Amino acid sequence: MKKQKRIPPVLIAVGIGIIMVIVFIIGTIIEKYTPSDKKVSEDKINDMYYVTGDNKDEISIVLQDEIVEDKAVKDNDTVYLNINFIKKYFDDRYYWDNTENVLLYTTPNDVIRSDVGTQEYYVTKAKNNVDYVIVKTDGTNVYVALDFVVLFSNVQYKYYDNPSRLVFRYKWNEVQQVIVRESTELRIYAGIKQDILKKVKKKEVLTVIDEGKNWYKVATEDGYIGYVRKKYTGTKKTVTLVNEAYKEPVYTNIHKDFTISMGWHMMVSQADNNNIVDLTTNAKGMNVISPTWFRIVDNNGTLSSLADGNYVTRAHQLGLEVWAMVDDQSSDSRNDQVFTSTSKRENIINQLISAAIQYNLDGINIDFEYITEDIAEDYIQFLRELSVKCRNNGVVLSVDDKVPIASNEYYNRTEQGKIVDYVIVMAYDEHWGVESGAGSTASISWVTDGIANTVKQVPAEKVVLGIPFYTKIWGERTDGSVETFSTATMDIAESTVAAHGCEKIWLEDIGQNYSEYNEGGLTYRIWLEDAASIERKVKLISQYGLAGVSAWRLGSESADIWNTIVKYTN
């Protein structure tokens, strides 16, 4: 019998080492490709949902595919949201009157109102009741019951526990969705080694937020946001979200079946009503006249009036509609005292509507030029409330706005474009006084930019171009600074040029004739408004599809102007 050879210990050790390496490699591979079954900790979940634990009545908020830091609060089984949150995300037509402690919401035909601490609300004059307090305050914080918000706004929500959270749907647009083909894990980050947020079941619908090579970032219907492997989902599809329980309010507006050709009739006394025939005799094609009849004269919203029934009768006989103007130019009233009060706004509105009915007015023209940013919200609320009364009484509502620039964006032209009938762009006073320096009243490029920027926010068919019937004569010192200026009618400006034997030069880029002369050590410079400059401006009506034109002011124009305007408005 042969004697077996013994394996050298060295070889045995090497073999064992190889086996151990193989086992290690296999283990490493298995470890690498085996998904983690570790769940996200409760503390991490709380961090994700901004749960602090300080207030058990706070409820986290998920806005479709985003967890936000804002919180809802629960009081006596009623959920409340801060009004600023509501306005930011859901509906900016909610308005809180901090002076009178009243909540308002304005629809096309009604003003809905609820006083603080009550279960009652009024739709115009109709009283309604709910089984919860609608609005509560905590110092300067204002909270509105969520169920009340849902009555009027395009919002849906569901409540979930652990953590306590509300999941909102408020963006009704196209989204990308996938359906889970096979139950799998939703992980906190992309990667099989990342902690598990929750299990997602077969046929569960997920909204895609972002897409990687192998993973989708998704939002679940119950408000979790994480990552799921693509191989466990079906084909991505585009879905349009619709809230079938909500009916969008329709803002009906009065739209004239003719191109607006309007002139403002400036008045300082009752006797000026007698000038209507003289001012309109040569106004060929003019179809609307706006007398400056009303003015806010105190901090209670009282209006002074120069209204005259005979004026309206005569205007109608001449084929003119009457859109009476109201302005805020009195030194005895302060807009921040008037528009911040619901009862004072109502006072103005009731006076205007009563006058419209009494004098058979066709429209109201709002010319409030001293609105500041701190009361912009109050001003737009005034327009909403006035628009309801005008709409219900068949009265045209027009608003005069300055040319859009960054510093006056707070006028909220987008909202104006929805609620009023016409927005009139006051495309004049490009250079307005000593501080602005000498220059054109309304250069064509400046006017064009003003219109172009307005129609980005307001439908073009609602926009009326405001043009100047006046010219400024500027007196400059030798260093180019302005010492004096005067406002002249078109005829006076022309006669001034003629009297000084000045040459007129057409400036194509400005769209005006220009002239200058020296007198008394000053250089007088004039950018003339005349038939040629006006024609350049009114051509914008057809170019941008505007509703028409309005001129400030009647009586300042030369005799040939209306023959020019009518070519573009007839």
Protein Blocks (a to p, Z undefined) as FASTA:
>chain_A
ZZdddddfklmmmmmmmmmmmmmmmmmmmmmmmccfbdcdfklmmmmnopnhlamkbccd
dehjaccfbdcddeehiacddfklmmmmmomkbccdfklopacdddfkbccdddehiabd
cehjaccddfbdfbdcehjaccddfklmmmmmccdddddehiadddddfbdcdddddddf
bdcdddfbgcjkbccfbdcdehiacddfbdcfkbccdddfkopacdddfklpccdddddd
ddfkbccddddddddfbdcdddddddfbfklmmmmmmmmmmmghiabdcddfbccfbfno
pacdfbdfklmmmmmmnopacdddddfkbfkbcfklmmmpmklmmmmmmmmmmmmmmnop
abdcdddfkbcfklmmmmmmmmmmmmmmmmmnopacddddddddfklmmnommlmmmmmm
bdcdddehkbgbfknopadfbdfklmmmmmmmmmmmgcfklpccdddfbdcdddddfkop
afbdcdddfklmmmmmmmnopacdddfknopacddddeehiacddddddfklmmmmmmmm
mmnopabdcdddehiacfklmmmmmmmmZZ
